[in-house]
Amino acid sequence: MQRRRFLGLALAAGFASGGLSGCWSRPPLAFGIHHWIGYEPLYLARDFGWLPESVTLRSGSSATSSMDGLLSGSLDGAALTLDETIRLISRGMDLVVVAVADVSAGADVLVVRPGIDSLADLRARRVAVEMNGVSGILLLKVLEVAGLRSNQITLVDLPVSQHAQAWERGEIDASVSYEPVASLLVRAGGVRLFDSRQLPETIFDLLVVTRKIATGNPSAVEDLVAAHFAGLKHLVRGIHDAVYRVANRQGVSPAEVRQALATITLPDLAANQRYLAESGRIEVMAASLSRLMFGAGLIASQPALQALSDSSFLPRRLS
């Protein structure tokens, strides 16, 4: 499970007025996507016919399938976290961030057993984490804040989907996870000690494309981004309908959708412009995460991240 499967909200958006229709003769931009609330605007755009012929969504079970598709050349872009994007760039891919879909604001959580009262108390404890995913990034940041080294905890590298069972068996003392697993652990007696609200604007979900498609078919990239904002408008203004559509697509209850909606923010156009500016938050955080990941051995080398983000594909305005 490369990326948590669920949800949150704190949003503002408008409708993209241009780039949503018209004839198209080139092959469509093949965009990899999987179920996560920050990516739901694109699914909503497809539901309502706002996804133009210049873009096709390729649904997979997780970010892994999208990453594999980018590496094989079968995809032109994908919905990925910033750390997943860095992992691909470190493997030689040339990717461009064209939109920020969401920002974690409590979705990623450190849950601990009672008696662990501070981050320093993690020393010598068994901490479950999926290192090859966004949870690994949160753990690295937690250790950084706590002033601990990774060899001062007992790291249990385990898919997040298996954390609840490991907790029940008494095999772990703490879990770095996300919803709905975090809530399961709390109901089992765990305590939320730290979450991504304490690391503002650190964990991002993104829409990324290859630089080849960005330079060779920019109008399709613009269509992709415009469709995202069209779907985001419905998620904001038609929240009741959108919640039921998301619940049906995710295979969960509407109550679970609403319960998790407060754990992320879905940036509007102005926030996207700020995030994607030259030397903006995306590029600054990418450099920071790259150093952190390299130091932890999660990537073999620190990749060049110049011109990582490009705001030119964002709509000029939203109606």
C-alpha positions in Angstrom: 0.0 0.0 0.0 2.1 2.9 -1.3 -0.3 5.6 -0.3 -3.0 5.8 2.3 -6.4 5.2 0.8 -8.5 7.9 2.5 -9.5 11.2 3.1 -10.0 14.9 4.2 -10.8 18.5 3.4 -10.3 22.2 4.0 -10.9 23.8 0.6 -11.8 26.5 -1.8 -12.0 26.2 -5.5 -13.8 27.4 -8.7 -14.7 26.0 -12.0 -12.2 25.9 -14.8 -13.8 27.5 -17.8 -11.5 26.5 -20.6 -9.8 23.5 -22.0 -12.6 21.0 -21.2 -13.8 20.1 -24.7 -12.9 20.0 -28.3 -11.6 17.6 -30.9 -8.3 15.9 -30.4 -6.2 14.1 -32.9 -3.1 13.2 -30.9 -3.0 10.2 -28.5 -4.5 11.2 -25.2 -2.3 11.9 -22.2 -2.3 8.7 -20.2 -2.6 9.6 -16.5 -2.1 7.1 -13.7 -4.4 7.4 -10.7 -5.6 5.5 -7.7 -8.3 6.1 -5.0 -7.4 8.9 -2.6 -9.6 11.9 -1.8 -7.1 14.4 -3.1 -7.3 12.7 -6.5 -11.1 12.4 -6.5 -11.6 15.7 -8.4 -10.3 13.9 -11.5 -12.7 11.0 -11.0 -15.6 13.5 -10.5 -14.5 15.3 -13.7 -14.7 12.0 -15.6 -18.1 11.2 -14.0 -19.6 14.4 -15.3 -17.9 14.5 -18.7 -15.5 17.3 -17.8 -12.5 15.2 -18.7 -11.6 16.0 -22.4 -10.6 13.5 -25.0 -7.0 14.7 -24.7 -6.7 13.0 -21.3 -7.4 9.4 -20.2 -7.3 8.1 -16.7 -5.6 4.8 -16.0 -6.8 3.5 -12.6 -4.6 1.3 -10.5 -4.7 -0.2 -7.1 -2.0 2.0 -5.6 0.8 4.4 -6.5 3.0 1.4 -7.3 1.2 0.7 -10.5 1.4 4.4 -11.5 5.1 4.5 -10.7 5.7 1.3 -12.7 3.7 2.8 -15.6 5.9 5.9 -15.6 9.1 3.9 -15.5 7.9 1.6 -18.3 6.8 4.6 -20.5 3.1 3.4 -20.6 2.0 6.5 -18.6 2.6 10.2 -19.3 1.8 11.3 -15.8 0.4 10.3 -12.5 -1.0 11.3 -9.2 1.8 10.8 -6.6 3.1 12.1 -3.3 6.1 14.4 -3.3 8.4 11.6 -1.9 7.2 9.2 -4.6 8.0 11.8 -7.2 11.5 12.2 -5.7 12.0 8.4 -5.8 11.2 8.3 -9.5 13.5 11.3 -10.3 16.3 9.6 -8.4 15.8 6.7 -10.8 16.4 8.9 -13.8 12.9 10.1 -14.6 12.4 13.8 -15.6 9.1 14.8 -14.0 7.3 18.1 -13.6 4.8 19.0 -10.9 1.8 20.7 -12.6 -0.7 20.9 -9.7 -0.9 20.2 -5.9 -3.9 18.0 -5.3 -3.8 18.1 -1.5 -1.7 18.7 1.5 -1.7 16.4 4.6 -3.1 18.2 7.7 -3.6 15.4 10.1 -4.0 12.5 7.7 -0.6 10.9 8.6 -0.4 9.9 12.2 1.9 8.5 14.9 -0.2 6.3 17.2 1.4 5.0 20.4 0.6 2.8 23.3 -0.3 4.4 26.6 2.8 5.2 28.6 4.6 6.7 25.6 4.1 10.3 26.5 6.7 12.1 24.3 8.6 11.5 21.1 11.7 10.9 23.1 9.9 7.9 24.7 10.1 6.2 21.3 13.7 5.3 22.1 14.1 1.4 22.0 10.4 1.0 21.1 9.1 -1.1 18.3 7.7 1.3 15.7 5.8 0.0 12.7 6.1 2.0 9.5 6.0 1.4 5.7 9.3 2.9 4.8 8.7 2.6 1.1 5.8 5.1 1.3 4.7 8.4 2.7 4.6 6.9 6.3 8.4 6.5 6.1 8.7 10.3 5.5 6.6 11.1 8.5 8.8 8.8 10.6 11.9 10.5 9.4 10.4 13.9 10.4 9.3 12.5 13.7 12.8 11.3 14.5 14.2 14.6 13.4 11.9 16.5 15.7 12.6 14.1 18.6 16.4 14.3 18.1 16.6 10.5 17.7 18.4 8.4 15.1 16.8 5.5 13.3 19.1 3.1 15.1 17.7 4.3 18.5 14.3 2.7 17.7 13.3 -0.8 16.6 12.0 -0.2 13.1 9.3 -2.7 12.0 9.0 -2.2 8.3 5.4 -3.3 7.6 2.7 -2.4 5.2 0.2 0.0 6.8 -2.6 -2.5 6.1 -1.0 -4.9 8.6 -0.4 -2.5 11.4 -3.8 -3.2 13.2 -3.1 -6.9 13.3 0.5 -6.4 14.6 -0.9 -4.1 17.3 -3.5 -6.6 18.3 -0.8 -9.3 18.6 1.3 -7.0 20.8 4.2 -7.0 18.3 4.5 -3.2 18.1 4.5 -0.2 20.5 3.8 2.5 17.9 2.5 2.9 14.4 3.1 5.5 11.7 0.0 5.2 9.6 -3.1 7.0 8.2 -6.8 6.7 8.1 -8.7 4.4 8.5 -5.9 2.4 10.2 -5.1 5.2 12.7 -8.6 5.3 14.0 -8.6 1.5 14.4 -5.6 1.7 16.6 -7.1 4.5 18.7 -10.2 2.4 19.2 -7.9 -0.4 20.3 -6.4 1.8 23.0 -3.8 3.8 21.1 -3.0 7.5 21.6 -2.4 10.0 18.8 0.9 11.5 19.8 1.9 13.3 16.6 0.4 14.0 13.2 1.1 15.9 10.0 -0.7 19.1 11.4 2.6 19.6 13.3 4.5 19.5 10.0 2.5 22.0 8.0 3.0 22.0 4.2 5.3 19.0 4.3 3.4 16.0 2.8 1.9 16.8 -0.6 -0.1 14.9 -3.1 0.6 16.0 -6.6 -0.3 15.8 -10.3 2.9 15.2 -12.1 3.8 14.6 -15.8 6.9 13.7 -17.7 8.8 16.7 -19.0 8.5 15.1 -22.5 4.7 15.4 -22.4 4.9 18.9 -20.8 7.0 20.2 -23.6 5.5 18.1 -26.4 1.8 18.3 -25.6 1.2 21.2 -23.2 -2.4 21.7 -24.1 -3.2 18.2 -22.9 -1.5 19.0 -19.6 -3.6 22.2 -19.3 -6.7 20.1 -19.9 -5.7 17.7 -17.2 -5.2 20.5 -14.7 -8.4 22.2 -15.7 -10.4 19.0 -15.2 -8.9 18.7 -11.7 -10.2 22.1 -10.8 -13.6 21.4 -12.4 -14.0 18.3 -10.3 -12.7 20.2 -7.2 -15.5 22.8 -7.7 -18.1 20.0 -7.4 -16.4 18.5 -4.4 -16.6 21.9 -2.7 -20.0 23.2 -3.9 -21.8 19.8 -4.3 -20.3 18.2 -1.2 -23.4 16.1 -0.4 -23.5 14.5 -3.8 -19.7 14.2 -4.0 -19.4 12.4 -0.6 -21.8 9.7 -1.8 -19.9 9.4 -5.1 -16.6 9.1 -3.3 -18.0 6.6 -0.8 -19.4 4.4 -3.6 -16.1 4.6 -5.5 -14.0 3.9 -2.4 -16.3 1.2 -1.1 -16.8 2.9 2.3 -19.6 4.7 4.0 -20.4 8.4 3.6 -19.9 8.8 7.3 -16.3 7.5 6.9 -15.7 10.0 4.0 -17.0 12.9 6.1 -15.1 11.8 9.2 -11.8 11.9 7.3 -12.5 15.1 5.4 -10.7 17.3 7.9 -7.3 15.6 7.6 -6.1 17.3 4.4 -6.5 20.6 2.6 -7.4 20.8 -1.1 -5.6 23.9 -2.4 -7.4 26.4 -4.6 -5.9 28.1 -7.6 -4.1 30.9 -5.5 -2.6 28.3 -3.2 -1.4 26.3 -6.2 0.2 29.3 -7.7 2.1 29.9 -4.5 3.1 26.3 -4.1 4.3 25.9 -7.7 6.2 29.2 -7.9 9.9 29.1 -8.7 11.6 28.4 -5.3 8.1 27.9 -3.9 7.1 25.4 -1.2 7.2 22.4 -3.5 10.7 23.0 -4.6 11.9 23.9 -1.1 10.3 20.9 0.5 11.5 18.6 -2.3 15.1 19.6 -1.6 14.6 19.0 2.1 13.0 15.6 1.6 15.6 14.6 -0.9 18.4 15.2 1.7 16.4 13.4 4.3 15.6 10.4 2.1 19.2 10.1 0.9 20.5 10.2 4.4 18.1 7.4 5.4 19.1 5.3 2.4 15.7 5.5 0.8 17.2 6.8 -2.4 20.6 5.9 -3.9 21.5 9.5 -4.8 20.2 13.0 -4.4 18.6 13.9 -7.7 18.7 17.3 -9.4 15.4 19.0 -8.7 15.8 22.2 -10.6 12.6 23.4 -12.3 10.6 20.7 -10.6 7.4 22.6 -10.5 5.7 24.6 -13.3 2.7 26.9 -12.6 2.2 27.7 -16.3 -0.3 24.9 -16.7 -2.6 26.3 -14.1 -5.8 28.1 -15.3 -5.4 31.8 -15.5 -8.7 32.2 -13.6 -11.6 30.1 -12.4 -15.2 31.2 -12.9 
